């Protein structure tokens, strides 16, 4: 049973190609993990040791990402908002994903538990 998970929240309004979407999710996962490792080393180590559970969910807008980022800060959950560099499909600084944790399941679920899977 997993006690920790990481959740990546993807904007569906951008209609990214599968490759672009995969790259943005991967970027978010790495950056959020690094932040968690700095702020909550014990969470990061526990998540690594139990199998690194990840869940990818979706929202329909940048506004929803920003709202979730603010809520993550209120809950003291490590979160990283990813902005695209604008070299391929999207304009520079487009917010593409919000990566949450890893953190305890019950805490992350307060933030993302009602979001649909991608």
C-alpha positions in Angstrom: 0.0 0.0 0.0 1.3 3.4 -0.9 1.4 6.2 1.7 2.8 8.8 -0.6 2.1 9.9 -4.2 2.8 12.6 -6.7 0.1 14.1 -8.8 0.6 15.9 -12.1 -2.2 18.2 -13.2 -2.4 18.9 -16.9 -4.3 21.6 -18.8 -6.5 20.1 -21.5 -7.4 23.4 -23.1 -3.9 23.6 -24.7 -4.4 20.5 -26.8 -0.7 19.6 -26.6 0.6 16.8 -28.8 1.2 13.5 -27.0 5.0 14.1 -27.1 4.7 17.7 -25.7 2.3 16.5 -23.0 4.6 13.7 -21.9 7.6 16.1 -21.8 5.7 18.6 -19.7 4.5 15.9 -17.3 8.0 14.5 -17.0 9.4 18.0 -16.3 6.9 18.6 -13.6 7.6 15.3 -11.9 11.3 15.9 -11.7 11.1 19.5 -10.6 8.4 18.8 -7.9 10.4 15.8 -6.6 13.5 18.0 -6.3 11.5 20.6 -4.3 10.1 17.9 -2.1 13.5 16.5 -1.5 14.7 19.9 -0.3 11.7 20.8 1.8 10.6 17.3 3.1 13.4 14.9 2.6 11.6 12.1 4.6 8.6 12.3 2.2 10.9 12.1 -0.9 12.8 9.1 0.5 9.6 7.3 1.6 8.1 7.9 -1.8 11.2 6.5 -3.6 11.3 3.4 -1.4 7.7 2.5 -1.8 7.6 2.6 -5.6 7.1 6.3 -6.6 3.3 6.3 -7.2 2.3 9.0 -9.7 -1.2 10.0 -10.9 -2.0 12.3 -13.8 -5.2 14.3 -13.7 -6.7 17.1 -15.8 -8.1 20.6 -15.5 -9.5 22.8 -18.3 -7.7 26.1 -17.7 -4.7 28.1 -16.4 -7.0 29.6 -13.8 -7.7 26.2 -12.4 -3.9 25.4 -12.2 -3.2 28.7 -10.4 -6.1 28.1 -7.9 -4.7 24.6 -7.1 -1.2 26.0 -6.7 -2.5 28.5 -4.2 -4.3 25.8 -2.3 -1.2 23.6 -2.3 0.7 26.5 -0.7 -2.0 26.8 2.0 -1.7 23.1 2.7 2.2 23.3 2.7 2.4 20.7 -0.1 5.4 21.1 -2.4 4.1 22.2 -5.8 5.7 23.4 -9.0 3.9 25.2 -11.8 5.6 24.4 -15.1 6.0 27.1 -17.9 6.9 26.0 -21.4 9.9 27.6 -23.0 8.0 28.3 -26.2 10.4 26.6 -28.5 7.9 24.3 -30.3 4.1 24.2 -30.0 3.3 26.8 -27.3 4.0 30.5 -26.8 6.8 31.2 -24.3 5.7 31.1 -20.6 2.6 29.1 -21.2 1.6 27.4 -18.0 1.2 23.7 -18.9 1.1 21.5 -15.7 1.2 21.8 -11.9 3.1 19.0 -10.2 2.2 18.2 -6.6 4.4 16.4 -4.1 5.3 13.6 -3.5 3.4 14.0 -0.2 1.1 11.9 2.0 -1.9 10.6 0.1 -4.5 12.0 2.4 -3.0 15.5 2.1 -2.7 15.4 -1.7 -6.2 14.0 -2.0 -7.6 17.1 -0.2 -6.3 19.1 -3.2 -6.6 16.7 -6.2 -9.0 13.9 -5.1 -11.9 15.2 -7.1 -10.0 15.8 -10.4 -10.6 13.4 -13.3 -7.8 11.2 -14.6 -6.2 12.4 -17.8 
